[in-house]
Amino acid sequence: MTQSPAHPIRIGVQLQPQHADYRQIRDAVRRAEDMGVDVIFNWDHFYPLGGDPDGKHFECWTMLGAWAEQTERVQIGALVTCGGYRNPDLLADMARTVDHMSDGRLILGIGGGWFEKDYQNYGYEFGTAGSRLQLLGEYLPRIRNRFGQLNPAPTRDIPVLIGGGGERKTLRLVAEYAHIWHAFGDTETLARKSRILDEHCAAVGRPGAEIERSTALPGGQSPDAEVDKLVALGFSLFTVGVSGPDYDLSTVQPWLDWRDRRG
């Protein structure tokens, strides 16, 4: 088990692209970068996940292209792209393009997908959790291979973030393909999964400390001993989710202050 973070503490904000006009999202991106967050994420869904299920909503990757041009410093990405929504070679090309547009600030977040309404209404086969994870396992090497064929090449080794906590399959994919692992759960759960990830890394001959460990933070709460425990486990990227239409970022400031106090 990792005892201390091998990566600097970073604070992200997920601007959930729901219930807002795009001008409100654009303004939230500006405010988040100005206040000093390290990463701005959106998500890859076609409908809201909270509130009015048929409320206003915008598409993920088109938005990331706009964010690449709007921002100057922050990293940007999806938390996370649904692996089954796009041909993986096309997705690699899209990521390479946004990587260039942002001068090398893209994180390629990806996962197996889970929101059935997206699949049904946009004509994708929902399948099972197992079949979606199998598809992700097939897509990851294709994405890596396509990165190596594109001209021009990506500006650098685009960091891949894999979201999920399945202990046999997902964490094995993280060990083989990811630069960042994003997980959910209480401290005990994350400690167990972090140990299992280290075991998978050892099995593929990779130091577990290479993988930046990421999790979500509850908005409206201040840093406490539980977060310090996560840092001791090796977690270093913490993200606060914020929904439209108003995108109240006051819940993010305590975490930025905490990051800065830690140095």
C-alpha positions as CSV (number, residue, x, y, z in Angstrom):
1,M,0.0,0.0,0.0
2,T,1.3,3.4,-0.9
3,Q,2.1,5.4,2.2
4,S,2.5,8.9,0.8
5,P,1.5,10.6,-2.5
6,A,4.0,10.2,-5.3
7,H,2.3,13.0,-7.1
8,P,1.5,16.6,-6.1
9,I,-1.9,17.3,-4.5
10,R,-4.2,18.6,-7.2
11,I,-7.8,19.9,-7.1
12,G,-10.2,19.4,-9.9
13,V,-13.7,20.6,-10.5
14,Q,-16.3,18.7,-12.6
15,L,-18.6,21.2,-14.3
16,Q,-21.5,19.0,-15.0
17,P,-23.0,20.3,-18.3
18,Q,-26.6,20.1,-17.2
19,H,-29.5,22.6,-16.6
20,A,-27.4,25.5,-18.0
21,D,-27.1,27.7,-21.1
22,Y,-23.7,27.4,-22.6
23,R,-22.8,31.0,-21.6
24,Q,-23.1,29.8,-18.0
25,I,-20.8,26.9,-18.6
26,R,-18.3,29.2,-20.3
27,D,-18.3,31.6,-17.4
28,A,-17.9,28.7,-14.9
29,V,-14.8,27.6,-16.8
30,R,-13.3,31.1,-16.7
31,R,-14.0,31.4,-13.0
32,A,-12.6,28.0,-12.2
33,E,-9.3,28.7,-14.0
34,D,-9.1,32.1,-12.4
35,M,-9.5,30.7,-8.9
36,G,-6.6,28.3,-9.4
37,V,-8.0,24.8,-9.9
38,D,-5.7,22.3,-11.5
39,V,-8.1,20.4,-13.7
40,I,-11.6,21.1,-15.2
41,F,-13.6,18.1,-16.1
42,N,-17.0,17.7,-17.7
43,W,-18.8,14.3,-18.2
44,D,-19.8,12.2,-21.2
45,H,-23.6,11.9,-21.0
46,F,-26.4,13.0,-23.3
47,Y,-29.0,13.7,-20.6
48,P,-28.9,15.2,-17.1
49,L,-28.0,12.8,-14.2
50,G,-29.8,15.0,-11.6
51,G,-32.9,17.2,-11.6
52,D,-35.1,17.3,-14.6
53,P,-34.1,14.2,-16.6
54,D,-35.0,16.0,-19.8
55,G,-33.4,19.3,-18.9
56,K,-30.8,21.3,-20.8
57,H,-27.6,19.3,-21.6
58,F,-24.5,19.6,-23.8
59,E,-22.2,17.1,-25.5
60,C,-18.8,16.4,-24.0
61,W,-16.1,16.4,-26.6
62,T,-17.4,19.4,-28.6
63,M,-17.2,21.2,-25.4
64,L,-13.7,20.1,-24.7
65,G,-12.6,21.6,-28.0
66,A,-14.0,25.0,-26.9
67,W,-12.4,24.7,-23.5
68,A,-9.0,24.0,-25.1
69,E,-9.3,27.4,-26.8
70,Q,-10.8,29.3,-23.9
71,T,-8.3,28.2,-21.2
72,E,-4.6,28.8,-20.8
73,R,-3.3,26.9,-17.8
74,V,-5.7,24.2,-16.5
75,Q,-5.8,20.6,-17.7
76,I,-9.1,19.6,-19.2
77,G,-10.9,16.3,-19.8
78,A,-14.0,14.2,-19.3
79,L,-14.7,12.4,-16.1
80,V,-15.2,10.1,-17.9
81,T,-15.7,9.4,-21.6
82,C,-17.9,6.4,-22.2
83,G,-15.8,3.9,-24.1
84,G,-18.7,2.5,-26.1
85,Y,-20.0,5.8,-27.6
86,R,-17.3,6.4,-30.2
87,N,-15.1,4.3,-32.5
88,P,-11.8,4.1,-30.5
89,D,-9.6,5.1,-33.4
90,L,-11.8,8.2,-33.9
91,L,-11.7,8.9,-30.2
92,A,-7.9,8.8,-30.3
93,D,-7.9,11.3,-33.2
94,M,-10.3,13.5,-31.3
95,A,-8.1,13.4,-28.2
96,R,-5.0,14.1,-30.3
97,T,-6.7,17.1,-31.8
98,V,-7.9,18.6,-28.5
99,D,-4.4,17.9,-27.1
100,H,-2.9,20.1,-29.8
101,M,-5.6,22.8,-29.4
102,S,-4.8,23.0,-25.7
103,D,-1.0,22.9,-26.1
104,G,-0.8,19.6,-24.3
105,R,-3.3,20.0,-21.5
106,L,-5.8,17.1,-22.2
107,I,-6.5,14.2,-19.9
108,L,-8.2,11.3,-21.8
109,G,-10.6,10.1,-19.1
110,I,-12.4,6.9,-20.1
111,G,-14.6,4.2,-18.6
112,G,-16.9,1.4,-19.5
113,G,-20.2,3.4,-19.3
114,W,-23.3,2.7,-17.3
115,F,-26.2,5.2,-18.0
116,E,-28.8,3.1,-19.8
117,K,-30.8,6.1,-21.1
118,D,-27.9,7.4,-23.1
119,Y,-27.5,4.0,-24.8
120,Q,-31.1,3.4,-25.5
121,N,-31.9,6.9,-26.9
122,Y,-28.8,7.2,-29.0
123,G,-28.9,3.7,-30.5
124,Y,-26.0,2.1,-28.7
125,E,-26.2,-1.5,-27.4
126,F,-26.3,-1.4,-23.7
127,G,-25.3,-5.0,-23.1
128,T,-24.1,-6.0,-19.6
129,A,-21.6,-4.5,-17.2
130,G,-19.3,-7.4,-18.3
131,S,-19.7,-6.8,-22.1
132,R,-19.2,-3.0,-21.6
133,L,-16.0,-3.7,-19.7
134,Q,-14.8,-6.2,-22.3
135,L,-15.4,-3.5,-25.0
136,L,-13.3,-1.1,-23.0
137,G,-10.5,-3.6,-22.8
138,E,-10.6,-4.0,-26.6
139,Y,-10.6,-0.2,-27.2
140,L,-7.7,0.8,-25.0
141,P,-5.0,-0.9,-27.1
142,R,-6.6,0.4,-30.3
143,I,-6.4,4.0,-28.8
144,R,-2.8,3.5,-27.9
145,N,-2.0,2.1,-31.3
146,R,-3.8,4.9,-33.1
147,F,-1.9,7.5,-31.1
148,G,1.3,6.0,-32.6
149,Q,0.0,6.4,-36.2
150,L,-1.4,9.9,-36.2
151,N,0.3,12.7,-38.1
152,P,1.0,15.0,-36.4
153,A,1.5,12.9,-33.3
154,P,0.1,14.0,-30.0
155,T,2.1,16.7,-28.3
156,R,3.2,14.2,-25.6
157,D,2.1,10.9,-24.1
158,I,-1.5,11.9,-23.4
159,P,-2.4,10.9,-19.9
160,V,-5.1,8.3,-19.8
161,L,-7.5,8.3,-16.8
162,I,-9.5,5.2,-16.2
163,G,-12.5,5.4,-14.0
164,G,-13.9,2.4,-12.1
165,G,-13.1,0.0,-9.3
166,G,-13.8,-3.5,-10.5
167,E,-11.1,-5.5,-8.8
168,R,-10.4,-8.3,-11.3
169,K,-10.8,-6.6,-14.7
170,T,-11.0,-2.8,-14.4
171,L,-8.0,-2.5,-12.1
172,R,-6.0,-4.8,-14.3
173,L,-6.8,-2.4,-17.2
174,V,-5.7,0.5,-15.0
175,A,-2.4,-1.2,-14.3
176,E,-1.7,-1.8,-18.0
177,Y,-3.0,1.4,-19.6
178,A,-3.7,4.3,-17.2
179,H,-1.7,7.2,-16.0
180,I,-4.5,8.1,-13.5
181,W,-7.0,6.0,-11.7
182,H,-10.3,7.5,-10.6
183,A,-12.3,5.6,-8.0
184,F,-15.3,6.1,-5.7
185,G,-15.9,4.8,-2.2
186,D,-15.2,5.3,1.5
187,T,-11.7,5.3,2.8
188,E,-11.8,1.6,3.7
189,T,-13.0,0.7,0.2
190,L,-10.4,2.9,-1.5
191,A,-7.6,1.4,0.7
192,R,-8.6,-2.1,-0.4
193,K,-8.8,-1.3,-4.1
194,S,-5.6,0.6,-3.9
195,R,-3.8,-2.4,-2.6
196,I,-5.3,-4.6,-5.3
197,L,-4.2,-2.1,-8.0
198,D,-0.7,-2.3,-6.6
199,E,-0.9,-6.1,-7.0
200,H,-2.0,-5.8,-10.6
201,C,0.8,-3.3,-11.2
202,A,3.3,-5.8,-9.8
203,A,1.8,-8.5,-12.1
204,V,2.5,-6.4,-15.2
205,G,5.9,-5.3,-14.0
206,R,5.0,-1.7,-13.3
207,P,5.5,0.4,-10.1
208,G,2.2,1.2,-8.6
209,A,3.4,4.7,-7.6
210,E,3.5,5.6,-11.3
211,I,-0.3,5.8,-11.4
212,E,-1.8,9.0,-10.0
213,R,-4.8,8.2,-7.8
214,S,-8.0,10.3,-8.0
215,T,-11.3,10.4,-6.3
216,A,-14.3,12.7,-5.8
217,L,-14.8,15.1,-3.0
218,P,-18.2,16.1,-1.4
219,G,-19.0,19.6,-2.2
220,G,-19.8,21.9,0.7
221,Q,-17.5,20.1,3.1
222,S,-14.1,21.2,4.4
223,P,-11.0,19.0,4.4
224,D,-10.9,16.7,7.4
225,A,-9.0,13.7,8.7
226,E,-10.6,11.3,6.2
227,V,-9.0,13.2,3.3
228,D,-5.6,13.1,5.1
229,K,-6.1,9.3,5.3
230,L,-6.6,9.2,1.5
231,V,-3.4,11.3,1.0
232,A,-1.6,8.7,3.1
233,L,-3.0,6.0,0.8
234,G,-1.5,7.8,-2.2
235,F,-4.5,9.7,-3.5
236,S,-3.5,13.1,-4.8
237,L,-6.1,14.3,-7.3
238,F,-9.4,15.4,-5.7
239,T,-12.4,16.6,-7.6
240,V,-15.5,18.6,-6.6
241,G,-18.6,18.2,-8.7
242,V,-20.6,21.3,-9.4
243,S,-23.9,21.4,-11.4
244,G,-25.6,24.1,-13.4
245,P,-27.2,26.4,-13.9
246,D,-25.4,28.7,-11.4
247,Y,-22.1,26.7,-10.9
248,D,-21.5,27.8,-7.4
249,L,-17.7,27.4,-7.0
250,S,-17.6,28.5,-3.3
251,T,-17.5,24.8,-2.4
252,V,-14.2,24.5,-4.2
253,Q,-12.3,27.2,-2.4
254,P,-11.7,25.3,0.9
255,W,-10.0,22.5,-1.0
256,L,-7.8,24.9,-2.9
257,D,-6.8,26.5,0.5
258,W,-6.0,23.0,1.8
259,R,-3.9,22.1,-1.2
260,D,-1.9,25.3,-0.8
261,R,-1.4,24.8,2.9
262,R,0.1,21.4,2.2
263,G,2.5,23.0,-0.2
